[in-house]
């Protein structure tokens, strides 16, 4: 198409260039049209500029820094848009980080094994299997004995409190049962005085009376035993306190004697 237009324009130029008498006045206008046609042909014949193979990458403008006390979203409280956005391949990043952690763990284990081996071979820090006996002084041995005695006393007191709780629980249970059986016994006794009892009711009344008498006897003995037990505990406490005071006096005498010997 461009070649045809170019040939047509050249033909028109040759026709207008011949000196004819009748066309002398139309020559300037024809030349102007010819130049316009040539310019148009050159524009069509010119090759278009090559298109780029890839579109240019546009760099995103850096977001403005938030003011102090504000988040990137513009508010004073964090929202979902303020969270970091993951980029890139997660598996590659995770694999690289995990391999780094594995190397750190492996190197730490090897370092620990090497340190223990060096300690054991060079005997710089021997790994004692048991603690050697320490030469305690007499005062320290006495303190240890007092501490052991105190622990033994606390253990005995705990056992006594547990035994007291068991005995008190048994006493309260039997008292409750006796109290629950008392109305039935009173009812049967009243019926016996009014109209008499039948065979089964008589046996029941005898059984209730026997159980009540046995409980009363057991309760008296139990209370007496508890009182004696409490007296024994008080006497034992007094004896221990007396022995403790005697030990303190003996220690004070020994301390004064040592001071006199030093002087």
Secondary structure, DSSP 8 states (H G I E B T S, - for coil): -HHHHHHHHHHHHHHHHS--STTSTTHHHHHHHHHHHHHHHHHHHS------SS-------------TT--TTSSSS--GGGS----S-HHHHHHHHHHHHHHHHHHHHHHHHHHHHHHHHHTSS---SS-------HHHHHHHHHHHHHHHHHHHHHHHHHHHHHHHHHHHHHHHHHHHHHHHHHHHHHHHHHT---HHHHHHHHHHHHHHHHHHHHHHHHHHHHHHHHHHHHHHHHHHHHHHHHHHHHHHHHHHHHHHHH-
